[in-house]
Amino acid sequence: MIVVKKAELLAPAGNVEKLKTAIHYGADAVFLGGKMFNLRAGSNNFSDEELEECVQYAHERGKRVYVTLNIIPHNEELEQLPDYVKFLEKIGVDAVIVADLGVFQIVKENTNLAISVSTQASNTNWRSVKMWKDMGAKRVVLAREISLENIMEIRQKVPDIELEVFVHGAMCMSVSGRCLLSNYMTGRDANRGDCAQSCRWKYSVVEETRPGEYMPVYEDERGTYIFSSKDLCTIEFIDKILELGVDSLKIEGRMKGIFYVANVVKVYRDALDSFYSGNYEYNPKWKEELEATSNRSYTDGFYKGNPGVEGQNYNNRNSYSQTHQLVAKVEEKISENEYILAIRNRLFVGETLEVISPGISVRDFVMPKMILLNKGREEGEIEQANPNSFVKIVTDIPLSEMDMLRKKL
């Protein structure tokens, strides 16, 4: 078994709230994007001021921040990049994630920032990893289309570079996201952060001499979703990945909500801590917990070989499932047993819920009486709390800020 040091747990941060959530639930580092040069146009992303504040927030807690610069840019976008990377260096980001050779060169010429080579660069062999290392990259994020055996060989032949691998989240039908479907069909460029997810759509065939006659290409009785992958989940063999000596385990999902971030980070944190304790044993509850948040059912991806039909979601492009729903977040602890909750979905006094906290098992929780708050002022007891409201509760069950309350569906 090759274990040089503990692998980092790297979580997505689509906005400030998600960054704080990821850190609260045990992430060692977060990756995020500024307002430019990254592949998540639909995410809120971070203003320059927010970036600076969040780098400080993370560093005060011993965590790292990586900024994505992973678009494939056109000429006109290069003009602003030198000043931007100098700004990132000034505020102390720990690394930038780059896919394009031109962007790589700009970062090297203008800063001393550590560079991670994005999965968009499609590194699936040790020669390409070595090339990036020789050019000055600190880390390579391996492509998703790679097996455990491939990773082992890369690690053995290029031991002096950090390797990052995806362990959870959405998969792409194209090679590490290099897709033209969205651009061709909707004008929204996947390689510039604006993917319309055309691969999730339902398709039919039209024969040339019979326009208007749409014939389904059945894969099964539910229809044809030939490009729609299941989501990646490696929790059942996370020990096998860690034994390879990789440096970072990446969770996909900058577009996902705080419930996803909290739950997924908590599960993988528990698994990593178990592995490094020296008494690792797979816990089936980890997989159950990952079913709690929205997913398209799960696949092992390419880790054990080409997934084939087992890696595809044949139901429909919106066939998300989850066993639980987030209803509230602990916004503030007022005193030893008084808390303010931010309500995310409707809930009732007396309703049986569950509490998610970092580092401890999920706990049952019965909703106590609620006092509605309006701009911090108490407006009286309520039996039902609605989304986007705030309530005060009193409970002897210890809670922490950013703990989540959920209910079974």
Summary of the structure (lengths in Angstrom):
residues: 409
radius of gyration: 22.6
end to end distance: 41.3
largest distance: 74.7
contacts: 1295
relative contact order: 0.12
helix: 31%
strand: 26%
